[in-house]
């Protein structure tokens, strides 16, 4: 089983993201490491929604249920998607 998690990434200082900056990566399997964990797990990028002003992007990732404990996601600023 899998779960979907969301994470907001700010743009680099002084920069912005283009509206389609991550479109080519949707559906790709990417590595995910959470701070405080030495483990790297695969995840699938389900969506990447760049904010209207380009100052941030909200990533929706699909990960295996047992990839990391729920507390590790929350400690790293991740939320759980429906």
N, C-alpha and C positions, 0 to 999 in steps of 0.2 A: 504494500500500500504506500501511497505517497501523500504528501501534504503540500499546500501552497503557502509560501511565506512572502511577505512584502518588505522592501527596504528602500528608504529614500537616501539617495546619494547627492550631496550638493555638488555643483559645478566647481571646477578649480578656481581659486581666487582670481578675480578679474576676468574670468571667462564665462561662457555660456555653452549649453548644449544645443545643437541644431535639432529641430523637431524630429528628424528621421535618423538621428545619430546612431541608434542601436537597432534599427530595422533589420539589418543584415544578420544580426545575431539571434533573432527570435527563432525559437525551436532548436537552437544549438545546445549541446551538452558542454557545460563549463565547470571548472573547478571552484569549489567553495571552501574556504577556511574561515572559521570564526575566531576572533581574538580570544585568547585564553585556551585554545585547543590546538594541539599539534596535528590533528587529523585533517586531511583534505578529502572532501567528498564531492561526487559529481552532482550537478543539478542541471535542470533544463530551464533556460530563460523562456518564460511563457509570454511576458509582456514587458515593455519598457515605455512608460508614459512620461515624456518630457513636459515639464511645467510650461505654462504659457509664456513666461518671461525667460525660459531657458536656464534658470538658476539652479534647477534640480531635476532629477529623474527618479521616478518610482519604478523599481524593478519588482516583478512578480516571478518567483522562482518555484519550480516543483522539485521537491527533494524526497528521498525515501523517509518514511516515518521514523526509522531508527538511525538516521544519519547523525543527528545531534540531539541531546535532551532539550525539551521545550525551554527550560531555564536558560540554556546557552543562546538561543535565538533572542529571547527577551533581553538578556544582558547586553546584547550587541545591537539593540535598536530595531530588531525585526518584529513585524506584526504577523498575525496569521490571517490569511485570506479565506474567504468563504469557499 
